[in-house]
Amino acid sequence: MVKRVNIIPICCFFFYLFLMLSPVAAQRQDKTLFLQDALNVLPEFQWDPFLQTGTFYSSGHYASFHVGLKGESCFSLIDGYEVINAPSPYMENGALRFPESFIISLKNAIDAEIKNDLKPFKVAVIIIDPGHGGRDTGASAVQTIKGKKVSLKEKDIVLTVALDLRDRLVKRYPGKKILMTRTVDVTLALEERASFANGIKIEENEAIIFISIHCNSELNASLKKNPAHGYEIWYLPPKVRREIIEKDSFNGSEEVRSILNTLKEEEFTYESKLLAASLLARLDEFIAPASPSRGIKEEQWYVVKRTNMPSVLIELGFISNPSDAALLFEKQSFEKYTKALFEGLVDFVTLYEKPGGFSITE
């Protein structure tokens, strides 16, 4: 999903490169081009004399760079996500000069992006993770619902929701993979869930999203006048950094791998927030005010931290609260949770797959 979101400001990106990366000597002498020569290849140009950064535009794509010294190399950013290394533009007698190989590298990179435009972006895989299972029951409670004592177990509630959600998604998206970490009452370790998700292979223009479904509980809720209730959605805090691009699978330099990893991490964070917002909006529509929204929150839940993709963890409600428990037990209200999650996922997929996708500049 890297190509859809421009998260990091260009000026900050190049300031980081300027401070942290050592220039690499150019391998050979290049023919020098003036700006007008460069514009014959890349038709539009924007220059910031204060930051000493420039951006070429062509066919809806762009390439940004920071001016260096003659004979050195620089990193350029293509469409806000791809980093390339080429001989650096430089200033001479107050004017910009461009090594010919620099312009050719930018042109080739942009041409590749134009070619990729012909491939539609899509969410190819949706992974549903029903929390707990088997020996791990998760939260549990005994509530009186319509005059009857009912035993509630988190593992059973979330599995029923997940199976119904899967069936709805399979019907809605016959061309997508709708997968579950478990489909029966089986014990499944957290690392197994994350490994399963990370092991799914996709094409360059495809994406995976991951949702983990849970129920909440509060200690000593029966002794409290106003026990906690409501639904909430969690995503990984932006300050947390995952190893999305592993060292063993990347052929470039460690500096470039680190930059790309940061760009991808920022993108996954943004898309996780969008996914959470889409789901919460539908829960607000179908569940509130019978159960209130507790909002979108940040936490380092294991399956969210260890899955290398946009991911969220959903708490449907507190089974320790009698009113939430009734909603999660009674079929008429219970199905509203599934409907809300289904519609929220459809909203997110539609947003992602629309022409041009979604983007943000902060």
C-alpha positions in Angstrom: 0.0 0.0 0.0 3.0 2.2 -0.1 2.0 4.1 -3.2 -1.2 5.5 -2.0 -0.2 7.8 0.8 2.3 10.7 1.0 2.8 10.9 4.8 6.2 12.5 5.4 6.7 16.1 4.5 9.3 16.5 1.7 11.3 19.2 3.5 11.6 17.1 6.7 12.6 14.1 4.6 15.5 15.9 2.9 16.5 17.7 6.1 16.9 14.2 7.7 18.9 13.0 4.7 21.1 16.1 4.8 21.9 15.5 8.5 22.1 11.7 8.7 23.4 10.4 5.4 26.9 10.8 4.0 27.1 11.6 0.3 28.5 8.9 -2.0 31.0 9.7 -4.7 29.7 9.6 -8.2 31.0 6.7 -10.3 31.7 8.6 -13.5 31.7 12.0 -15.1 28.3 13.1 -16.4 27.3 15.5 -19.0 26.0 18.7 -17.3 22.5 20.0 -18.1 21.0 23.4 -17.5 17.5 23.8 -16.1 16.0 24.4 -19.5 17.7 21.2 -20.8 16.1 19.3 -17.8 12.7 20.8 -18.6 12.8 19.2 -22.0 12.7 15.9 -20.3 10.7 16.6 -17.1 8.3 19.4 -18.1 7.5 21.1 -14.7 9.8 22.3 -11.9 9.4 23.9 -8.5 12.3 25.3 -6.5 12.7 26.3 -2.9 15.8 28.5 -2.6 15.7 28.5 1.2 15.6 24.8 1.7 17.6 24.2 -1.5 15.1 21.6 -2.6 13.5 21.1 -6.0 10.7 19.0 -7.4 10.1 17.9 -11.0 6.6 17.0 -12.1 5.4 14.9 -15.0 2.1 13.2 -15.9 0.8 13.5 -12.4 3.9 12.2 -10.7 6.8 14.0 -9.0 10.4 13.6 -8.0 12.0 15.7 -5.2 15.6 16.2 -4.3 18.0 18.2 -2.2 20.9 20.0 -3.9 24.4 18.6 -3.0 27.9 19.2 -4.2 29.3 18.6 -7.6 30.6 15.1 -8.0 28.6 13.7 -5.1 25.4 11.6 -5.0 22.0 12.4 -3.6 18.8 10.7 -2.6 15.6 11.6 -4.5 12.1 10.8 -3.4 9.6 9.6 -6.1 5.9 10.2 -5.4 6.6 10.5 -1.7 7.5 6.8 -1.1 10.4 5.5 -3.3 14.0 6.5 -2.8 16.5 6.5 -5.6 20.2 7.4 -5.5 21.9 9.3 -8.4 24.6 12.0 -9.0 23.5 15.2 -7.3 22.3 18.4 -8.8 24.5 21.3 -7.6 24.7 25.1 -7.7 27.3 26.8 -9.9 27.6 30.6 -10.3 24.2 30.9 -8.7 22.4 28.6 -11.1 21.3 25.0 -10.9 23.2 22.3 -12.8 22.0 18.7 -13.3 24.1 15.7 -14.2 22.5 14.0 -17.2 22.3 10.7 -15.4 20.3 12.3 -12.5 17.6 13.5 -14.9 17.6 10.1 -16.7 17.2 8.4 -13.3 14.3 10.6 -12.4 12.7 10.2 -15.8 13.0 6.3 -15.6 11.5 6.3 -12.1 8.5 8.4 -13.1 8.0 6.4 -16.3 7.8 3.3 -14.1 5.2 4.9 -11.9 3.2 5.9 -15.0 3.3 2.3 -16.1 2.1 1.2 -12.7 -0.9 3.5 -13.0 -2.4 1.0 -15.4 -2.6 -1.5 -12.5 -5.6 -0.9 -10.2 -4.9 -0.8 -6.5 -6.9 -3.1 -4.4 -7.3 -4.6 -1.0 -6.6 -8.2 -2.0 -6.8 -9.8 1.5 -8.9 -9.2 4.6 -7.8 -11.1 7.7 -10.3 -11.5 10.5 -8.8 -12.6 13.9 -11.3 -13.8 16.5 -9.5 -13.3 19.8 -8.7 -16.0 22.3 -10.1 -19.6 21.7 -9.7 -23.1 23.1 -8.1 -23.1 26.6 -8.0 -19.3 26.5 -11.6 -18.2 27.0 -10.8 -14.5 27.2 -13.3 -12.4 29.3 -16.2 -14.2 30.9 -19.3 -13.3 32.9 -22.6 -14.6 34.1 -25.5 -12.1 33.4 -29.2 -12.2 33.8 -30.8 -11.5 30.4 -34.6 -11.5 30.2 -34.8 -13.3 33.5 -32.4 -16.1 32.7 -28.8 -16.6 33.9 -26.5 -16.6 30.8 -22.8 -17.6 30.8 -20.9 -15.4 28.3 -17.4 -16.2 27.0 -15.4 -13.8 24.9 -14.0 -16.5 22.7 -17.5 -17.7 21.6 -18.9 -14.2 21.0 -16.0 -13.0 18.8 -15.9 -16.3 16.8 -19.6 -16.0 16.0 -19.2 -12.4 14.9 -16.1 -13.3 12.8 -17.8 -16.2 11.0 -20.8 -14.1 10.1 -18.6 -11.2 9.0 -16.5 -13.6 6.9 -19.6 -14.9 5.1 -20.8 -11.4 4.4 -17.5 -10.3 3.0 -17.1 -13.5 0.9 -20.5 -12.7 -0.7 -19.6 -9.1 -1.2 -16.1 -9.6 -2.5 -15.8 -13.0 -4.4 -12.5 -11.9 -5.9 -10.8 -11.2 -2.6 -9.3 -13.5 -0.1 -11.3 -13.4 3.2 -9.2 -15.3 5.7 -9.6 -16.1 9.4 -6.9 -16.9 12.0 -9.2 -19.5 13.5 -12.6 -20.8 12.4 -13.3 -23.2 15.4 -12.8 -23.1 19.1 -9.0 -23.8 19.1 -6.1 -22.4 21.2 -4.0 -20.2 19.0 -0.9 -18.3 20.3 -0.6 -14.6 19.5 2.6 -15.1 17.5 0.8 -17.7 15.4 -1.9 -15.2 14.5 0.7 -12.6 13.5 2.9 -15.1 11.6 -0.2 -16.3 9.6 -1.0 -12.7 8.6 2.6 -11.8 7.7 3.0 -15.0 5.6 0.3 -14.0 3.1 1.9 -13.0 -0.2 0.4 -10.2 -2.4 1.3 -8.4 -5.6 2.9 -4.9 -5.6 -0.5 -3.2 -6.3 -2.3 -5.2 -3.6 -2.9 -4.7 0.1 -3.8 -6.7 3.2 -5.8 -5.4 6.2 -6.1 -7.1 9.6 -8.8 -6.8 12.2 -8.8 -8.5 15.6 -12.1 -8.8 17.3 -12.5 -8.9 21.1 -14.9 -8.2 24.0 -14.0 -6.2 27.1 -14.4 -6.8 30.8 -14.0 -4.7 34.0 -13.0 -6.1 37.4 -15.6 -5.9 40.1 -18.1 -4.4 37.7 -21.0 -5.7 39.7 -19.9 -3.7 42.7 -19.8 -0.4 40.7 -22.7 2.0 40.3 -21.8 2.8 36.7 -19.8 -0.1 35.3 -17.8 0.6 32.2 -19.5 -0.1 28.9 -19.2 0.7 25.2 -17.1 -0.2 22.1 -13.7 1.1 21.2 -11.1 0.5 18.5 -7.3 0.4 19.0 -4.4 0.9 16.6 -0.6 0.9 17.1 0.8 4.2 18.5 2.7 6.1 15.8 5.9 6.2 17.9 6.2 2.5 17.7 8.4 1.2 14.9 8.2 -2.2 13.4 10.7 -4.0 11.1 8.4 -4.0 8.1 11.2 -4.2 5.5 13.5 -6.9 6.8 17.3 -6.6 6.3 17.6 -10.1 4.8 15.0 -9.3 2.1 16.4 -5.9 1.1 19.2 -5.6 -1.4 19.9 -1.8 -1.0 21.9 0.1 1.6 20.9 0.1 5.3 20.3 3.9 5.1 17.8 3.5 2.2 16.1 0.5 4.0 15.7 2.6 7.1 14.1 5.4 5.2 11.7 3.1 3.3 10.8 1.3 6.5 9.9 4.7 8.1 7.8 5.7 5.1 5.9 2.4 5.1 5.4 2.5 8.9 4.0 6.0 8.7 1.6 4.9 5.9 0.4 1.8 7.8 -0.3 4.0 10.8 -2.3 6.5 8.8 -4.3 3.7 7.1 -4.9 2.0 10.4 -6.4 5.2 11.7 -8.6 5.4 8.6 -9.7 1.8 9.0 -10.5 2.4 12.7 -12.5 5.6 11.8 -14.5 3.7 9.1 -15.4 0.9 11.6 -16.2 3.3 14.4 -18.5 5.4 12.3 -20.6 2.3 11.4 -20.6 1.1 15.0 -21.9 4.6 16.0 -24.6 4.2 13.4 -25.8 0.7 14.3 -25.0 0.3 18.0 -25.2 3.8 19.7 -26.8 5.0 21.8 -27.7 1.5 23.3 -23.9 1.2 23.9 -21.7 4.3 23.7 -18.6 4.9 21.7 -15.3 5.0 23.7 -13.5 6.2 20.7 -10.3 5.4 18.8 -7.3 4.7 21.0 -3.6 3.8 20.8 -2.0 0.7 22.4 0.8 -1.8 21.6 -1.5 -4.9 21.5 0.6 -7.8 20.3 -1.3 -8.8 17.1 -1.5 -5.1 16.1 2.2 -4.5 16.8 3.4 -7.7 15.1 1.3 -7.6 11.9 3.1 -5.8 9.1 0.0 -4.2 7.5 -2.8 -1.7 8.5 -4.4 -3.4 11.5 -6.8 -2.6 14.3 -8.2 -4.3 17.4 -11.9 -3.9 18.1 -13.5 -4.2 21.6 -17.2 -4.8 20.9 -18.4 -4.1 24.4 -18.1 -5.1 28.1 -19.6 -8.4 28.9 -19.1 -7.4 32.5 -21.8 -4.8 31.9 -25.4 -6.1 31.9 -26.6 -3.8 29.1 -23.6 -4.5 26.8 -23.9 -8.2 27.6 -27.5 -8.3 26.5 -26.7 -6.6 23.2 -23.9 -9.1 22.5 -26.2 -12.1 23.4 -29.5 -11.3 21.8 -29.6 -12.2 18.1 -31.4 -9.0 16.9 -28.9 -6.7 18.5 -25.9 -9.0 18.1 -26.2 -9.0 14.3 -25.9 -5.2 14.3 -22.3 -5.6 15.4 -21.5 -7.8 12.4 -23.4 -5.4 10.1 -21.5 -2.5 11.5 -18.1 -4.2 11.0 -19.1 -5.3 7.5 -20.2 -1.8 6.4 -17.1 -0.2 7.9 -14.8 -2.6 6.0 -16.7 -1.9 2.8 -16.3 1.8 3.4 -12.6 1.5 3.9 -12.1 -0.8 0.8 -14.1 1.6 -1.3 -12.1 4.5 -0.2 -8.8 2.7 -0.8 -9.7 1.3 -4.2 -11.2 4.5 -5.7 -9.1 6.1 -8.5 -6.3 8.1 -6.9 -6.8 6.4 -3.5 -6.5 8.6 -0.4 -3.7 10.8 0.6 -2.6 13.2 3.3 0.0 15.8 3.8 0.9 16.8 7.3 
